[in-house]
Amino acid sequence: MRLKMLTMAAMCLVFATAFADQPYLNGYAKNGISRMFLDARAPDRPPRYSRSEIKRMIHDAKTAEDFGRLADYFDYRSLEFQQKADGQVKELERLLALRFHARTYATQLDYTRELIKEYRSKAVECTARATAYRANTQP
């Protein structure tokens, strides 16, 4: 009887551990951004705006709520660019670990490095814009 109880307890622990490792329980959204690292002010999933809608929102922003909405949008865009840069870093590591190289290997490395630079600079730019808009929400 005691052995059965210990076996059941061990099985419960194994299943609980396996179930707890599921990404949706660890705070990961479908898009892969961890919610625990999101800025507390940024929404989980902001609405998608077109380029013309963003331009109009920037032009028409007058209230603290408008500036807050813009700041949230640029915070989220910054997170997206950071995630893309991290993905390219992983790709660069994968390319560097290859034993055999194709003729286009040097081009692939250069292109991946350029993408990392571009995504990081866009992330910094979006963070700066979000900070500027957030400053306008303060009374």
Buried (B, 14 or more C-beta within 10 A) or exposed (E): EEEEEEEEEEEEEEEEEEEEEEEEEEEBEEEEBEEEEBBEEBEEEBEEBEEEEBEEBEEEBEEEEBBBBBBBBBBBBBBBBBBBBBBBBEBBEEBEEEEEEEEEEEEBBEBBBEBBEBBBEBBEBBBEBBEEBBEBBEE
